[in-house]
């Protein structure tokens, strides 16, 4: 996957692997972020992954945008890094919310069918966060 490399001001660049969230774009961004961290690119002071992109903050006195973009293209062109086994986390869920019956009604499912569908396959977590 060939990313779009965009300047963000004079001290950062965005490496974008897609215009929307897809598994391919997300996995490419994760892989590139790991590569950039491991490569310890000269002048790069921070690697910030996102769902489909990676922000590189850099020191323009140490490396130019053009030179860093060339380094990025070299990193992207390599073989994908081997990813370790994903960590499995069991999350306890209570299906007793006020809107449960409204949701199953909209989906034309019974409560049991909805719970079975929700619990039927493992889910891939793309991001976690915190809200105070």
N, C-alpha and C positions, 0 to 999 in steps of 0.2 A: 504494500500500500504506500503510495507516494503522498506524503503530507504537504500541506500548504504551510510555508514558513513566512510569518508576518512580523514586522517590527512593532513593538509596543513602546513608544517613546524612544529614548536614546540609550536605555540600559536594560531592555528586555526584549525577548522574542517569544512568539507563540508558535508552537508546532502543532498544527491542527490536522487530525486524522479523519475528520468527517464533519459534515454540517449538522448531523443529527446523531442521536445515540443509537448505535448498532453494536452487536457483540464484536464484530470485526474492528470497528474504530476504537472501542473500549480496550480490547486486548492489545491493539497496536500502541495505544497511549501508555498502557501499563508496561509493556515491553520496552518502549523507548525510554520511559522514566527510569527503569532499572538500568538500562544501558548507560544513560547519561550520568546517573549516580556512580556507576562502576568505573566509567571512563575518567571521572574527575577532570573534565575539560578545563583547559587553561582559561582563566578569567571568569568562569562561571561560579557565581556565589550562591545560587539557589536553584533547585530543580523542584517545580511545583506541579504535580500531576492533577489532571482534571478528568472528567468522564471520557472525553474524546480528544483531549489536547494536553500539552505540557508547556508550561511557562518556564523559560530559562531567564533568570536575572544574571547579568554579566557586567563586568567592568570594562567600559569602552576604551579605557586607556591601556588595557592589557590585550584585548582582542576586538577586532572590528566585527560589525554585523555580518559582513560578507564572508569573512574567514570562519566565523562561528557557524554560519549557514552551511558552509562547505563541510565542516566537521559533523554537523547534524546529518547531512545527506549521507556521509560515510557510515555513520552509526545506523541509520535507517536501512541502508542497503545490505547490512549483514544478516546472517541467519538469526531467526528469533531465538532468544534465550530460553533455555529449558526452565519451565516453571515447576516449582515443587507441587506436591499434592495440596489441593485446597484444604483448608481447615474446615471441619464440619462443626457447626454449633447448633445445638438443640434449643429452640426457643419455645417456651411454654406460651400457649395462646388460649385465651378464654373467648368463646363465641357467645357472648351474652350482651353485646352492645345494644343500645336503644334502636339503632337502625338496622339490625340484623334482618328482621322480617321484611322491612322495606327493600333491602338489597336482594334478598332471595326472591321476593316478588317480582322485582324488575328483571331478574335473570331467569325467571320461570323455573326455579329450582326449589326443592325442599331444603330445609335446614341441613339435614343429613347429607344430601347430595352436594350442597355448597361446601360443607366442612370436608367431605371426601375429596372434592376437586381442589380445594385450597391446600390440603395436606398431602395430595397425591404425588407430587414431584418435589425434589429439592429445589430451593430457590437460590439463585446466585446474587449475593449482596454486592451492589456496585459502590455504595458509599454509606458511611455512618456519620452521624453528626450529633450535635448537642444544641439544645435550645433552652435557655434559662427559664 
